[in-house]
Amino acid sequence: MTVPSLSAVTPGAVTAGAVAAGTELPPLAVDPISRATLALFAGASGDHNPIHLDLDVARSAGLDDVFAQGMLSMAYLGRLLTNWVPQERLRSWRVRFAAITPVHAQPTCTGRVLSVTDGLAALEIEVTLPDGTVTLKGDAVVDVTGKPDRLTA
């Protein structure tokens, strides 16, 4: 069986017939995490924990530098998913935080379809750093039917 390639998918164009186990979502490579990104995300999320923003606090905790909020990486995974299907097709989504994302790191978000049953695709998703470190690992379920009656269920 040939696994469909969905490298240039328009959100909403994903349908059950075009998705099979093994289908890979187009990866999302984000810009390196900057101090400005951390500060902006702190303001947007309300996570003002100084270990993410203050070098002195991070060093007093034994770290070399500040690191990204875990929810920032989860937000990037959300973008990966909604770049693939419209938000209203997302049925569930959960992650496990596995490692920190250092400032200046460049995360890449990836996803792969594990199965499609009754128009619902089960995905494995993760965030990986260039050195291979997986910082978040999780799963999601998305509706790939695109039927309006299923979008509000």
C-alpha positions as CSV (number, residue, x, y, z in Angstrom):
1,M,0.0,0.0,0.0
2,T,1.3,3.5,-0.9
3,V,1.0,6.0,1.9
4,P,-0.5,9.3,0.6
5,S,1.8,12.3,0.7
6,L,0.2,15.4,2.2
7,S,3.1,17.8,2.0
8,A,1.1,20.7,0.6
9,V,-2.3,20.4,2.2
10,T,-4.8,23.2,2.5
11,P,-6.6,23.0,5.8
12,G,-10.0,21.4,5.2
13,A,-8.8,19.5,2.1
14,V,-7.8,16.5,4.2
15,T,-10.4,13.8,3.8
16,A,-10.7,10.2,5.0
17,G,-9.9,8.9,1.5
18,A,-6.7,10.8,1.4
19,V,-5.5,9.7,4.9
20,A,-4.2,6.3,5.9
21,A,-2.0,4.8,8.6
22,G,1.5,6.1,8.0
23,T,0.5,9.4,6.5
24,E,2.8,12.1,7.8
25,L,1.7,15.6,8.5
26,P,3.8,18.3,6.9
27,P,6.4,19.2,9.5
28,L,6.4,22.6,11.2
29,A,9.9,24.0,11.8
30,V,9.7,27.1,13.9
31,D,12.1,29.9,14.3
32,P,14.7,29.6,17.0
33,I,13.2,30.4,20.5
34,S,14.3,33.9,21.4
35,R,14.1,35.8,24.7
36,A,11.5,38.0,23.0
37,T,9.4,35.0,22.1
38,L,9.5,33.8,25.8
39,A,8.5,37.3,27.0
40,L,5.6,37.6,24.5
41,F,4.4,34.1,25.3
42,A,4.5,34.8,29.0
43,G,2.3,37.8,28.5
44,A,-0.1,35.9,26.2
45,S,-0.3,32.8,28.4
46,G,0.0,34.3,31.9
47,D,3.0,32.1,32.6
48,H,5.4,34.6,34.1
49,N,7.5,32.0,35.9
50,P,10.9,33.8,36.2
51,I,12.8,30.6,35.3
52,H,11.6,31.2,31.7
53,L,12.5,34.9,31.6
54,D,15.2,35.8,34.2
55,L,18.8,34.5,33.6
56,D,19.7,35.0,37.2
57,V,16.8,32.8,38.4
58,A,17.6,30.1,35.9
59,R,21.3,30.1,37.0
60,S,20.3,30.0,40.7
61,A,18.4,26.8,39.8
62,G,21.5,25.3,38.3
63,L,20.7,25.9,34.6
64,D,22.9,27.6,32.0
65,D,20.1,29.8,30.7
66,V,16.3,30.3,30.6
67,F,14.1,27.8,28.7
68,A,10.8,27.9,26.9
69,Q,7.5,27.4,28.6
70,G,6.2,23.9,27.9
71,M,2.9,25.3,26.7
72,L,4.7,27.3,24.0
73,S,5.8,24.0,22.4
74,M,2.3,22.7,22.9
75,A,1.0,25.8,21.1
76,Y,3.4,25.0,18.2
77,L,1.9,21.4,18.1
78,G,-1.6,23.1,17.9
79,R,-0.3,25.0,14.9
80,L,0.9,21.8,13.3
81,L,-2.5,20.3,13.7
82,T,-4.5,23.3,12.5
83,N,-2.2,23.7,9.5
84,W,-3.4,20.2,8.5
85,V,-7.1,20.4,9.4
86,P,-9.4,23.2,10.6
87,Q,-9.6,23.7,14.3
88,E,-13.2,22.5,14.5
89,R,-12.0,19.0,13.4
90,L,-9.8,18.5,16.4
91,R,-11.5,16.0,18.7
92,S,-8.7,15.5,21.3
93,W,-5.1,16.4,21.9
94,R,-2.8,15.6,24.8
95,V,0.9,15.7,25.4
96,R,3.6,14.7,27.9
97,F,6.4,17.1,28.5
98,A,9.6,15.1,28.2
99,A,12.5,17.6,28.2
100,I,13.1,21.4,28.3
101,T,13.4,23.5,25.2
102,P,16.5,25.8,25.7
103,V,16.4,29.4,24.5
104,H,17.8,29.6,21.0
105,A,16.7,26.0,20.2
106,Q,14.8,25.4,17.0
107,P,12.0,22.9,17.5
108,T,10.3,21.0,14.8
109,C,6.8,19.6,15.2
110,T,5.9,16.4,13.4
111,G,2.9,14.1,13.3
112,R,2.0,10.7,11.8
113,V,-1.4,9.0,11.4
114,L,-1.6,5.7,13.3
115,S,-5.0,4.7,12.2
116,V,-8.3,5.9,10.7
117,T,-11.5,4.5,12.1
118,D,-15.0,5.8,11.3
119,G,-13.6,9.0,9.9
120,L,-11.4,9.7,12.9
121,A,-7.6,9.7,12.5
122,A,-5.5,8.9,15.5
123,L,-2.2,10.7,15.3
124,E,1.1,10.6,17.2
125,I,2.7,14.0,17.5
126,E,6.0,15.3,18.9
127,V,8.3,18.2,19.1
128,T,12.0,17.5,18.5
129,L,15.1,19.6,18.7
130,P,17.9,19.5,16.1
131,D,20.0,17.2,18.3
132,G,17.2,14.6,18.4
133,T,15.9,15.5,21.8
134,V,12.1,14.9,22.0
135,T,10.7,17.7,24.2
136,L,7.0,16.8,23.9
137,K,5.3,13.7,22.8
138,G,1.6,13.1,22.5
139,D,-1.4,12.1,20.5
140,A,-4.4,13.7,18.8
141,V,-7.7,12.6,17.2
142,V,-9.0,14.6,14.2
143,D,-12.1,14.2,12.1
144,V,-11.1,13.6,8.5
145,T,-14.6,13.3,7.1
146,G,-15.2,17.0,6.7
147,K,-18.9,16.4,7.0
148,P,-20.7,19.5,8.5
149,D,-22.8,17.3,10.8
150,R,-19.7,15.8,12.4
151,L,-18.0,19.2,12.9
152,T,-20.3,20.2,15.7
153,A,-20.6,16.8,17.4
